[in-house]
Amino acid sequence: MYQIKKHLILGFHGCDEAICQQLINAPNDFHFNTNPYDWLGHGMYFWEDNERRAWQWAHEKCKQGKIKRPAVLGAVINPGHCCNFLDSKYTENLAGYYYNMIDNKDDVPKNKDIKSDPYNDKLLRELDCKVIEYMHEDIRRNQQMEREKLGFILTPGFDTVRCAFLEGAPAFPGAGIKLKSHIQICVRNPNSILAFFRPRHTHSLHLAA
């Protein structure tokens, strides 16, 4: 009953200026990530209500030489049928998919740290990505069986995946609150993105390159 989220979300996507311009000018294009280490599986990623974190990410990638000109793209998102890992129902279901996956003797990768991260936040989430994609694939298999046997689908797929993450340095010594904590939303269904927009800049959000 409660898995259909009816409120709209503002999401912010850190990217290169060229990608930002492309999606503003051609909003029906969809930038679909398929990296094996993506934290919430495959899709287009946004920081929920967090333009500053998107800018930080874009500037970090620029310093690493992975993008030329940092930019942030805003989006109005309808979460629709959302796999919301802030709801314990979905985290418990995901645990079940993990055990099914290892019972089927699928390759089981691990979440990994990267050398440049002093906080050991397991930034390469290969295990999480594998389990989430296994979940989506199981849903697709069920849908196919329903289509063949019934002529219609009973099991809905997920439009979006959402989760909160504690990341980065403590906000102050001994704090449990981290400086890079955020909520991510991964959009799998392009129709969940109602519009792209250019965020307005304010002095409080400005970050030096």
N, C-alpha and C positions, 0 to 999 in steps of 0.2 A: 504493500500500500504506500509506503513512505519512500520507496526508492526513486520515484519520479520527482525530480527537483524542479519546481515550477518558477523559481526566481531566476533572474538573469545574473550573470557574473561578468565583471570586468576583468579581463586577463591581459597580461603584458608579456610580449615575446621579445627577448633580446636577440639581435641579429645584425647582419651587415646591412648598410644603407641600401645596397642593391636589392636585397631580398625585401626590405621594407617597401621600397618603391614599386617593386614587381607586384606585391600583394595589394598595395593600395590601388594600383592601376588595373590589376586583373584579379579582383577579389574571389573569383571562382577557382583560381589556382589553390592548391593545397600543399603545404610544405610538410610532408609526412616523414618523420624520423623512423628509421628502422635499425638503429644501432643496437648491437647485442647487449649494451650496458645501460640502456635508457631505464630510468628509475621506475617508470610506470608502464612499461611496454611501449609499443609502437604507436605513433600518432604525432600531433602537433602540440608543443608544450607552451604553457603560459604560467606565469606567476600570478596567482589570484590576488587582485587588489594591491599589487606591490610593484609599482613602476620602478621604484628605486632599486629593488633587487634585480630587475631586468636590465637596468643600466649598468649595475655592478658587473653582472655576468658578461654583458657585451664588451665592456672595457677590459675585463680580464682576458677575454678571447682575443681582443685586439693586441694586447701586450704580448700574448703568446704567438702572434702572427697568424692566427686562424681566420680573422676577418680584417678587412681594410679600414672600414669606417663604422664605428659602433652606432647602432640605432635601436630604437624601441618601437614596436608595433603594438597598438592597442586592439582589442577585440571585444565585441559584445557576444557572450556565449550563453546559449541555452543548454544547461547540462543534460536535460532529457533523462534517459535511463542511465543513471550514474552509478558506477562501481565506486562507492565512497568509502575509502578505508578509514574515515573518521567514524564510521558506523561499525561496531564490533561484529555485526552479521557478516560483513564482507571480509573482514580479516580472518574470521573463523572459517569461512568458505575457502579462502585462499590457502589456509593451512591444509585443508582437505585435498585441494588440487596438488599441493606439493607432495603429499604422501602417495597420491595416485600416480604422480609422475615418476617418483623413484621406484614404486612397485612395478611400473612398466619398463624399468631399467633404461629410461632415457638418460642421456648424458646430463650430469648435474654439475654445473659450474659453480663458482664461488663469487661472492661480492669481494671486491679488492680495493685496497688503498692505492693511492698514487704517491710517488715520492715527494711531489711538490706540496702535498697537503699535510701540514703539521698536526692536524686535529684528528686524523685517522677516521674520517667520516665515511669510508667505503664508497668513494665517488664513482667507482665502476660497479654498477649493480647488476652484474650478469645473472646472478641467481634469481633475483627478484624479477628481472625482465623475462627470464625463461619461464618462470612459474606463471606469471601473468599472461604471457602469450599462450602457454599451455591451456590456461583457463579459457581464453577466447577461442582457441581451436576446438576445445571440447564443446563449447556452445555451438560452434558452426557445425560440428558433427551431429549434435542433437537436432539442430534445425533441419539438416539435410534428411535425417531419418523421419522427422515429422512431416516434411514436405512430401516424401515418397509414400508414407503410409496414410497420411490424413489429407494431403492436398493443401495443407496450410501449416503455418508455424505457430507453435505455442510458446516456445522459449525465446524471449527477446534478447538481442545482443546489446552490448553496452555502447552508448554514444560517447561517454566520457569516463575517465578514471581520475580519481581525486585523492590526495593524501597530504598530510602535514609532515614536515621534516624539521628536526633539530639539526642545525649545521653551523660549523664555524667555531670561533672562540667564545668563551663565556662572556656575557655582557659586562661582568665585573668579577673579581676573584671569588671563587666559590659558588658562582651563580649556576643555576640549572637552565637559565635562559641563554640562548646562543644568538650571536650577532647576525647570523645568516638564516635564522629560522624562517620558514615560509610555508605556504600552501601551494602545491603545484596542481594543475589540472591538465590532463592529457586528453586531447580531443581526437577521437577515432572517426567520428561521423562528420564529414565536412559541413553537413547541413546544420550542425549545432553552432556553427559560427555565423551569426546573423549579420555582422558587419565588422570591417576593419576600420581603424581610424588612427590618426596621428595624435599622440598625447600632447597636451599643452605642457610647456616646461615652466617650472617655477624655480626661484632661487634655492629653495630648500631641497630640490631634487637634483640640482646641477652637480655633476661629477666631472672633475678634470680628466682629460684623456691621459 
